[in-house]
Amino acid sequence: MRREDMIGRESYFWHKLHSLTGMIPTGFYLVQHLTLNSFALGGPEKFNGVIQFFEGMPKHFLYFLKFGVIWPALIFHAVYGLFIIARSEGNYSKASMKFRENKYYTLQRWSGIFAFVFLAYHLATTSVLGMVKGAESTIYYENWADKLAAPFGLHLVLLFYVLGVLASSYHFAYGVWNFSIRWGIAISDSAQQKVAKLSQGLFVAVSAIGILALFGFFNPVLESKGHSKGAVNVEQSLEVPSKPVSR
């Protein structure tokens, strides 16, 4: 077998794996992560209850999911994605190349770069910082509210997160369209049109969930204003010391 053929075969395999990891587990994790973050709309008790649930999981199982499934897939997808971008040649600026698929392709590359920077910052200031400090307290509700208001109450971090959610959501939504074509799910033009509409709807839905979750740290519109007499406090039931909440 010629060396060129070997490189082509390897490229085909890695491109397939890159496409697959973009959906499972990375894409699934994105939707699940933003959905759980939307508990911020229910106030500190609801959001912190999610954190406490994961804190209460067996450590070996939690570490297996984090370091054995999610992180390897995410790192591979990000690094190999940058490799693809480095080899690609942008041509959307040409008048003859301004068709739908090329627009999707161009936005996919730019959103991927921004999402990479955003996720690197996000992981460094949440999971990595939590492991360094030996606690998940860095991602409790009140700490998130303070973080998003930085610096100096200008909410520039909040703006960065909104843009990060938009970039990640688009990258995932377009990835669904690309995945369905690359894996032979949508072959005909009509099928690809339907998947394109589905991807557009996913982009709007996932973006809305993520952005609403962010604003839930400032205005928890779904927060219960009181508890019934028979209600059991989540923190007490989990025997986790209650934490002061900044308003």
Backbone torsions as a table, in degrees:
resi	resn	phi	psi	omega
1	MET	NA	133.6	-179.6
2	ARG	-68.6	152.6	-179.0
3	ARG	-60.8	-37.6	179.1
4	GLU	-62.8	-37.9	179.2
5	ASP	-67.8	-38.1	179.1
6	MET	-64.0	-41.5	178.9
7	ILE	-65.0	-41.6	178.3
8	GLY	-63.0	-42.8	179.0
9	ARG	-63.5	-42.1	179.5
10	GLU	-65.6	-41.5	178.8
11	SER	-61.5	-40.9	178.5
12	TYR	-60.5	-45.0	-179.2
13	PHE	-63.5	-48.0	-177.2
14	TRP	-67.8	-34.5	176.4
15	HIS	-65.8	-40.2	177.4
16	LYS	-63.8	-44.7	-179.7
17	LEU	-65.8	-38.4	177.5
18	HIS	-61.8	-43.9	178.7
19	SER	-64.0	-41.9	-178.4
20	LEU	-66.8	-45.0	-178.8
21	THR	-67.7	-21.8	175.2
22	GLY	-66.8	-26.9	177.8
23	MET	-94.0	-51.3	-177.1
24	ILE	-128.5	119.4	4.3
25	PRO	-97.3	-3.9	-169.3
26	THR	-61.9	-49.3	-179.2
27	GLY	-64.2	-43.2	177.9
28	PHE	-61.7	-42.1	-179.6
29	TYR	-63.8	-38.7	179.0
30	LEU	-59.2	-49.5	-178.9
31	VAL	-64.5	-43.6	179.6
32	GLN	-64.4	-40.8	-177.7
33	HIS	-65.6	-46.5	179.8
34	LEU	-67.3	-35.8	178.7
35	THR	-63.9	-44.2	177.8
36	LEU	-67.2	-34.9	176.7
37	ASN	-64.5	-26.4	179.6
38	SER	-66.7	-9.2	173.6
39	PHE	-63.6	-14.3	175.4
40	ALA	-60.3	-25.8	177.7
41	LEU	-65.6	-19.9	178.1
42	GLY	-90.8	1.1	177.2
43	GLY	98.0	178.6	-176.3
44	PRO	-57.7	-42.1	-175.2
45	GLU	-64.0	-43.6	-178.8
46	LYS	-67.5	-46.3	-177.4
47	PHE	-67.1	-47.3	180.0
48	ASN	-64.2	-27.9	176.8
49	GLY	-63.0	-34.6	176.5
50	VAL	-66.0	-44.9	178.8
51	ILE	-61.2	-42.8	-179.3
52	GLN	-66.1	-31.4	176.6
53	PHE	-61.9	-46.6	179.9
54	PHE	-70.3	-33.0	176.0
55	GLU	-64.2	-29.6	-178.5
56	GLY	-84.5	-6.0	178.9
57	MET	-70.8	150.9	174.6
58	PRO	-56.2	131.4	-173.5
59	LYS	-59.6	-39.2	-177.4
60	HIS	-64.8	-35.9	179.4
61	PHE	-72.6	-41.4	178.8
62	LEU	-63.5	-42.7	179.5
63	TYR	-67.9	-34.2	177.4
64	PHE	-63.3	-45.2	178.7
65	LEU	-64.1	-43.2	-175.2
66	LYS	-73.2	-53.1	-172.4
67	PHE	-95.2	-16.3	-178.8
68	GLY	-101.6	-21.1	-175.8
69	VAL	-122.7	-60.9	-169.8
70	ILE	-72.6	-54.4	-175.3
71	TRP	-63.1	-46.2	178.6
72	PRO	-59.4	-42.9	179.9
73	ALA	-65.9	-41.3	-179.1
74	LEU	-66.6	-44.1	-179.4
75	ILE	-65.4	-44.3	179.0
76	PHE	-61.6	-46.3	-178.5
77	HIS	-61.7	-39.2	-179.0
78	ALA	-70.8	-48.1	-176.3
79	VAL	-67.7	-45.2	179.9
80	TYR	-69.1	-30.5	175.6
81	GLY	-63.3	-40.5	176.2
82	LEU	-64.8	-34.6	176.7
83	PHE	-64.0	-41.7	178.2
84	ILE	-64.1	-42.9	179.8
85	ILE	-62.8	-40.2	-179.0
86	ALA	-63.2	-30.7	-178.4
87	ARG	-88.8	-14.5	-175.7
88	SER	-81.7	161.1	178.2
89	GLU	-125.8	115.8	-180.0
90	GLY	-72.8	136.6	-179.9
91	ASN	-142.0	15.5	-176.5
92	TYR	-69.2	-17.6	-179.7
93	SER	-69.5	-18.8	178.8
94	LYS	-76.4	135.8	-176.9
95	ALA	-60.2	-34.8	-177.5
96	SER	-75.6	-10.0	-175.5
97	MET	-108.3	10.3	-176.5
98	LYS	-87.5	59.8	174.6
99	PHE	-106.6	169.3	-169.8
100	ARG	-56.4	-50.4	-175.8
101	GLU	-61.9	-36.9	-179.7
102	ASN	-71.0	-34.1	175.6
103	LYS	-64.5	-45.4	177.1
104	TYR	-57.1	-45.4	-178.0
105	TYR	-60.7	-45.4	-178.2
106	THR	-65.6	-46.5	179.1
107	LEU	-64.7	-32.8	178.0
108	GLN	-62.4	-41.9	-178.6
109	ARG	-68.2	-46.6	-179.6
110	TRP	-66.3	-40.9	178.5
111	SER	-65.9	-33.8	178.1
112	GLY	-65.5	-41.0	178.6
113	ILE	-63.6	-46.4	-179.3
114	PHE	-67.0	-40.2	178.9
115	ALA	-62.6	-35.5	178.4
116	PHE	-63.0	-47.6	178.8
117	VAL	-62.7	-43.7	-179.0
118	PHE	-62.7	-47.3	-178.3
119	LEU	-67.7	-34.4	176.9
120	ALA	-61.7	-45.0	177.9
121	TYR	-65.8	-43.8	-177.3
122	HIS	-62.4	-47.1	-179.7
123	LEU	-66.2	-38.4	-178.9
124	ALA	-64.9	-34.4	-175.3
125	THR	-97.4	1.9	178.2
126	THR	-123.9	-81.8	-175.5
127	SER	-62.7	-48.5	-178.2
128	VAL	-65.7	-45.1	179.3
129	LEU	-64.3	-36.8	177.7
130	GLY	-63.9	-39.2	178.3
131	MET	-68.8	-36.7	179.1
132	VAL	-65.6	-42.3	-179.9
133	LYS	-80.0	-14.2	179.1
134	GLY	77.0	23.3	-179.7
135	ALA	-159.9	158.1	177.8
136	GLU	-92.4	11.5	-176.0
137	SER	-62.3	-19.5	-179.7
138	THR	-66.2	-17.3	-177.6
139	ILE	-115.8	22.1	172.9
140	TYR	-73.4	161.0	-172.8
141	TYR	-52.7	-50.5	-174.7
142	GLU	-65.5	-34.2	177.7
143	ASN	-69.7	-36.1	176.5
144	TRP	-64.9	-42.3	179.4
145	ALA	-60.7	-42.1	178.2
146	ASP	-67.3	-40.9	-178.1
147	LYS	-64.0	-45.6	-176.6
148	LEU	-69.9	-22.7	179.0
149	ALA	-81.7	-10.7	-178.0
150	ALA	-72.2	159.3	-9.4
151	PRO	-88.4	144.9	174.2
152	PHE	55.9	34.4	178.1
153	GLY	73.8	14.0	-178.9
154	LEU	-87.2	-9.1	177.5
155	HIS	60.0	32.0	177.4
156	LEU	-70.5	-32.1	175.8
157	VAL	-66.4	-37.9	176.0
158	LEU	-60.5	-43.8	178.2
159	LEU	-61.7	-42.3	178.1
160	PHE	-60.7	-40.9	179.5
161	TYR	-69.3	-37.2	176.8
162	VAL	-61.5	-45.9	178.1
163	LEU	-64.6	-36.8	178.2
164	GLY	-65.6	-40.5	177.3
165	VAL	-64.2	-43.4	179.4
166	LEU	-62.5	-45.1	179.9
167	ALA	-64.3	-45.0	-179.5
168	SER	-65.7	-39.9	-179.4
169	SER	-66.3	-42.8	178.4
170	TYR	-65.6	-43.5	-179.3
171	HIS	-58.8	-41.4	178.3
172	PHE	-69.6	-46.3	-176.8
173	ALA	-62.7	-45.7	176.6
174	TYR	-64.9	-34.3	178.8
175	GLY	-60.4	-33.6	176.9
176	VAL	-62.7	-44.1	178.7
177	TRP	-63.6	-47.0	-179.8
178	ASN	-65.2	-39.9	-179.9
179	PHE	-62.9	-42.9	-177.7
180	SER	-65.0	-29.7	178.1
181	ILE	-81.5	-45.9	-176.9
182	ARG	-62.7	-32.6	-178.1
183	TRP	-98.5	10.8	174.3
184	GLY	73.9	21.9	179.4
185	ILE	-82.3	-42.4	177.4
186	ALA	-114.8	102.8	-174.9
187	ILE	-101.8	-47.0	-177.1
188	SER	-75.2	162.0	178.5
189	ASP	-61.7	-40.3	-179.9
190	SER	-65.4	-38.5	178.2
191	ALA	-65.8	-40.7	179.4
192	GLN	-67.6	-33.6	176.3
193	GLN	-64.7	-41.5	179.8
194	LYS	-66.0	-41.6	178.8
195	VAL	-67.4	-34.6	177.6
196	ALA	-62.4	-41.7	177.3
197	LYS	-66.6	-39.1	175.9
198	LEU	-61.3	-42.1	179.7
199	SER	-63.9	-39.4	177.4
200	GLN	-62.7	-42.1	177.5
201	GLY	-65.6	-39.0	177.6
202	LEU	-63.1	-41.0	179.3
203	PHE	-59.7	-45.9	-179.8
204	VAL	-65.3	-45.2	-176.2
205	ALA	-66.8	-48.8	-177.8
206	VAL	-66.5	-39.3	177.5
207	SER	-62.4	-43.0	-179.0
208	ALA	-62.6	-43.1	179.3
209	ILE	-60.8	-46.6	-178.0
210	GLY	-66.6	-41.7	-178.5
211	ILE	-71.7	-40.5	176.6
212	LEU	-62.1	-37.6	177.6
213	ALA	-61.0	-41.2	179.8
214	LEU	-63.5	-45.3	-178.6
215	PHE	-73.8	-14.0	175.1
216	GLY	-65.7	-20.6	178.2
217	PHE	-77.0	-9.4	177.8
218	PHE	-114.9	-28.8	-178.8
219	ASN	-143.5	79.7	-179.1
220	PRO	-72.0	82.7	-171.6
221	VAL	-65.4	-20.5	-178.0
222	LEU	-100.7	9.7	-177.7
223	GLU	-69.8	134.1	176.1
224	SER	-70.9	131.7	-177.5
225	LYS	-81.4	-14.4	179.4
226	GLY	-159.8	168.8	-179.9
227	HIS	-120.1	147.5	175.3
228	SER	-71.9	161.6	-175.3
229	LYS	-64.2	-28.5	-178.2
230	GLY	-90.2	2.6	-176.3
231	ALA	-72.1	146.8	179.5
232	VAL	-108.0	127.1	179.5
233	ASN	-67.8	132.1	-176.5
234	VAL	-62.3	-44.4	-178.1
235	GLU	-63.9	-37.6	179.6
236	GLN	-67.7	-39.9	-178.3
237	SER	-67.2	-28.7	178.6
238	LEU	-93.1	-2.7	179.6
239	GLU	57.4	42.9	175.9
240	VAL	-108.6	127.3	-179.5
241	PRO	-56.8	135.2	178.9
242	SER	-68.4	149.4	-177.3
243	LYS	-116.2	141.1	178.9
244	PRO	-64.2	142.0	-177.9
245	VAL	-112.5	124.6	177.3
246	SER	-83.6	135.6	-178.5
247	ARG	-107.6	NA	NA
